[in-house]
Amino acid sequence: MIPSVLPTYTRTPLNFVKGEGSWLVEQDGRRFLDLGAGIAVNALGHAHPDLISALTEQAGNLWHVSNLYTIPKQQALADKLVEASFADTVFFTNSGTESCELAVKMARKYWADKGQPDRFEIIAFEGAFHGRSSAAIAAAGTEKMVGGFGPVLPGFTHLPWNDFEAVKGAVTEKTAAILIEPIQGEGGIRALPDQWLKDLRKLCDDTDTLLILDEVQCGMGRTGRLFAHEWAGITPDIMMVAKGIGGGFPLGAVLATENAASGMVAGTHGSTYGGNPLGCAVGLAVMDHVANPRFLAEVNRKAGALRQKLEGLVAAHPDVFEEVRGSGLMLGLKCRVPAGDVVKAGFKQMVLTVPAAENVMRLLPPLNISDEDIAEAATRIDKAASSVEATAE
Ligand SMILES: Cc1ncc(COP(=O)(O)O)c(C=O)c1O
C-alpha cells in the first residue's frame, strides 16, 4: 500500500520535534548537532529569537494579502535586497524551483521582446541542480532528473562543468542565457574558480548573453559574502535565491537588473503566495543579520576554523576522507568510502550531515554556529570516521 506521504524521499527514521540554535531534538529526547541546517536553509539556526518575533508579530497582524495590493514588508525586503546587491528589481517566490522557472522565463521574454524569439537556448551544466519543475529538470538534463517526465522542455544545452572552452564554443545566436551555480551544491560542493566566473561574465558581455546565477544554496551569506559571486568581483543579470533567505520559512526570490527584467511587465508572471507578509517579515529579519558585514566577518572566521578542523580529519582518516571542498560554511568532505556510510555513522554520533554527488558529505551548518559547536562537530565526525574504519577492518 502506498504510504500516506508520497514516497519520493528515502527518509532516515529520525523524528525531530524541536530545534535550538545548531541542535535538533529527537522525540526520544536525543540531541543532534545539525550540520545540514535543512540543506542550507536554517541560516540563523533553529528558533532564532529575532525570527520568532518577526513571524509571530506579523502573524498577529496580517497573514496574507494578495499581490493585487502593495505589501509593505515585501516592498521593504525588495528595497533591502536591491540596496545590498547588483539588482534593480526583485520578484518573490516560495522556493528555489519557482525562482528557476522565473529566471528562465525572464531570459526568454527578454529576447522575445527584443524581436529575437528564436533566441531561447539556455546553456546549463553537468552536475547542476536547479529544482524539480519542468524547466529545472530540463536544465539539469540527466536521465535521473528527466527520466519518465517527458516530453522534456526544449531549449537547454548541457556542458561539462568548469570547461570554459566548451562554453565559448557553445554560445550561438540562439543562446538566451547561461545558467550556473557558482558552487554546485547537490553536484558535490564544486566551486568555480573566480577567474572562471570573470571569464564567463566577459563572454556574456561580448556575446550579449544573459548570465543567470543560481545562488539558491550558496547565497545569503553561506560563503562569507552576501552572495557567492561577490568573491569573483562580477555581477549576474539575473539571480535565483531561496533557502537561507527565509531561514526556514518558505521564501525565494529572483533578483535582476532593470535591463534583464525589462520584458516582465504587468500580467507576465505572478504567484499567490510569493512575497506573502509572513515570509517577507522573516526575510527582513534574516537580512538584518546576514547582510551585516560583522556577521559575514564571523561567518568567514568560523568557516576558517571549521575548515581547519576538517583538514585535520582528512589527515587523521586518510582511508575515509580524501579532501575538503567548498567555500565559507558550504563545505564538503570527499570520501574514499561511500559518503552515505559516513553520514549514517554520523547519525550514531548524533551529528547530521548531507550526502551529495561525487561521493561528498556536505556540511552546511547554521551560519551562526558557535565555536563550541564547531569543535563538537569535529569530535563527532572524528568518531563517525573511526567507526567506519572499524567496520572496514
Ligand atoms: C542550487 C539549487 N537550486 C535550486 C534548488 C531548488 O530549490 P527548492 O528545493 O527550494 O525548490 C536547490 C535545492 O536544493 C538548489 O540547491
The ligand as an SDF file (V2000), in Angstrom:
LIG
                    3D

 16 16  0  0  0  0  0  0  0  0999 V2000
   21.2800   25.3340   -6.3070 C   0  0  0  0  0  0  0  0  0  0  0  0
   19.8390   24.9830   -6.1110 C   0  0  0  0  0  0  0  0  0  0  0  0
   18.9090   25.4960   -6.9550 N   0  0  0  0  0  0  0  0  0  0  0  0
   17.6110   25.2220   -6.8150 C   0  0  0  0  0  0  0  0  0  0  0  0
   17.1490   24.3870   -5.8280 C   0  0  0  0  0  0  0  0  0  0  0  0
   15.6860   24.0950   -5.6980 C   0  0  0  0  0  0  0  0  0  0  0  0
   15.1930   24.7150   -4.5610 O   0  0  0  0  0  0  0  0  0  0  0  0
   13.8180   24.2400   -3.8960 P   0  0  0  0  0  0  0  0  0  0  0  0
   14.0470   22.8750   -3.3490 O   0  0  0  0  0  0  0  0  0  0  0  0
   13.5570   25.2780   -2.8400 O   0  0  0  0  0  0  0  0  0  0  0  0
   12.7720   24.2640   -4.9440 O   0  0  0  0  0  0  0  0  0  0  0  0
   18.0770   23.8250   -4.9330 C   0  0  0  0  0  0  0  0  0  0  0  0
   17.6240   22.9000   -3.8780 C   0  0  0  0  0  0  0  0  0  0  0  0
   18.3680   22.1390   -3.3270 O   0  0  0  0  0  0  0  0  0  0  0  0
   19.4460   24.1260   -5.0810 C   0  0  0  0  0  0  0  0  0  0  0  0
   20.3730   23.6140   -4.2640 O   0  0  0  0  0  0  0  0  0  0  0  0
  1  2  1  0
  2  3  1  0
  2 15  2  0
  3  4  2  0
  4  5  1  0
  5  6  1  0
  5 12  2  0
  6  7  1  0
  7  8  1  0
  8  9  2  0
  8 10  1  0
  8 11  1  0
 12 13  1  0
 12 15  1  0
 13 14  2  0
 15 16  1  0
M  END
$$$$
